[in-house]
Amino acid sequence: MSRRPSGELIGCSDCGLVQLLPEVASDAIAECARCGRGLARPARGNVDPALALLVAALLLLLPAAFSPLMVITSFGVRRQDWLPSGVEAMWNDGFGSLATVVFLFSIAIPFLYLGLMISVLLGIRLRAAMPLGRLFRWAGRLRPWMMIEVYLIGGCVAYTRLQDIGTVEVGVGGWCLVGATLAMLLAGIGFDERAVWEALPSRVAPHSGRQSVSCGICELLLDARQEHSGCPRCGATLRRRKPQAMRRTLALVIAGFLLYLPANLLPVLAIERFGREDPNTILGGVGELIESGLWPLAVIVFTASVMVPLIKLFGLSLMLILTRLHSPRWLRGRTRLYRAIDLIGRWSNIDLFMISILVALVQFGTLTTVRPEPGALAFAAVVVITMLASRSFDARLMWDAAGERP
């Protein structure tokens, strides 16, 4: 049975507890003794499977970007949608900020993320003299903003809504997008982030844990005198806690609450049929899915677009209040909630991607036309702001405020 070597002293990035990473067998997972955060996945032996899947995902994503995702035929007119089509359509409609968000999350960041990950794993495989720690750190920071799987669900929602307008076919790019998404998901299932950090040289001697500072990215434990310098393994600036975390999170949460109502009350898109305009809100789109008998998709869209942003805002508010009150209540539960909030926030972009696809495809002049509305801008702002809020918060502050020592 293969086992992961033990002996590295780390500081948990969720609760700050300094602990010795135990030896991990191939059928076990190492968790933080205090907050339950996963520290190490089962030992897999090498990075080859993840590398092969990520290369496959990149090769599939290329035709997904340059071949039609969907084709719709209506009123004798045939239109195609490519990954860049929604970006171009939104830009031409005067929604440059929405176009930029869709471009970054569905095209630029996925390609950059895959390039970084492949470079890191290939560098480890070939023992290349590269700044692999810095590359892996940037890949980790980009991962929450890489939303190919979210785009795919948005495409499924758009597909169902296009059925009422014309005949829809999935193109070569669409099937390649499905394949790329599956390859990335499989790579994530078998991938162990800790194994990558352990494979990278840190160039420091083991630390005793006294008067220490832990890297917030790779969890390497270092002498406290090295605070504000660069981590020798990943290059991140060493700080005991994220600077101004409470204030930044509070400001972002307030902004999120202020934008939540217009995001859900204002129309996010308008469908014009034969000169008659029909504005659609997010809840209106959920209602249409229910009327079409598509309950699973309706539940997904309602949960991701309506409930998730609200859960994030109220969850972060609870954490801020209880931390400010130095409350020891539900520390482990609050930490788990924080991890869940940080994980699910990206899925709220389903509606934004659905809108970009509809705007690109449904352009049949006076017969049927779809265009974005100001509500989409407010909605995208809520999604981005809530994601930034969860990334700004430092869960270790909850344990500090309750008097729990690292």
Secondary structure, 3 states (H helix, E strand, C coil): CCEECCCCEEECCCCCCEEECCCEECCCCEECCCCCCEEECCCCCCCHHHHHHHHHHHHHHHHHHHCCCEEEEECCEEEEECHHHHHHHHHHCCCHHHHHHHHHHHHHHHHHHHHHHHHHHHHHHHCCCCCHHHHHHHHHHHHHHCCHHHHHHHHHHHHHHHCCCCEEEECHHHHHHHHHHHHHHHHHHCCCHHHHHHHCCCCCCCCCCCCEEECCCCCEEEEHHHCCCECCCCCCECCCCCCCHHHHHHHHHHHHHHHHHHHHHCCCEEEEECCEEEEECHHHHHHHHHHCCCHHHHHHHHHHHHHHHHHHHHHHHHHHHHHHCCCCCCHHHHHHHHHHHHHHHHHHHHHHHHHHHHHHHCECCCCEEEEECHHHHHHHHHHHHHHHHHHHCCCHHHHHHCCCCC
